[in-house]
Amino acid sequence: MLEPTKKPPTEAVMELRFSGPVGKMRELARMARDMGVTEMGGTVPWREFFPEFRGVAEWAVALRGARGKAGLTQKALAALAGIPQGHISAMENGRMPIGKERARRLAEVLDIDYRILL
């Protein structure tokens, strides 16, 4: 017969962000330190947060993300931009450079600035 196991209690962690007058924010930070709350220390580079994109060109990640945000498949994007679907796949995987002319066509369909794709 199985019996319930006891789990050690875990303490939940919450992250908060505030904005306000500088003096009040300094006072709030001092009070938090006095309570034993630790500071997060700023931002984390996106490549560190998403290790699955290491080694992939930034423009390739931008293209894949913009296509996903637009809710388009590679096939649909290819039809709208007049670019073969195989080329879309190769560009998203960093195997084929996008180039200025293709970046302009893709950006028009995806409603983004073409320079993001260069």
C-alpha positions, 0 to 999 in steps of 0.5 A: 500500500502506498503512503503519502510522502512528506515533502520539505516545505518550499518557500515561494519566491516572488519578484516585484518591480516598482516605479516612483520618486527617487527618494521613495524608491531608495527608502523602499530599497533600504527597507527591503534590504533590512528585511533580508530581500535580495536585489535581482541585479538587472537584466539577463542577456537574451542568449543566456536566457534562451540557450536553444538559440546559441549559435543561430544568427540573430536575424534568423531568430528575428525572422522565425519570431516575426513569422510566429507573431504574425501567425503564419506558416512558412508556406503562407509566408513564402506565398505572401512574400514570393519567396520559396518555402525552402528558402524561408526554412533555410533563412530561419535556420541560419543556413541562407543569408536574407539579403536586403531585397528579401528582407524588404519583402519579408518585412512588408508582409510581417509588418516589421522594419526590414533592418531587423532582418539584416 
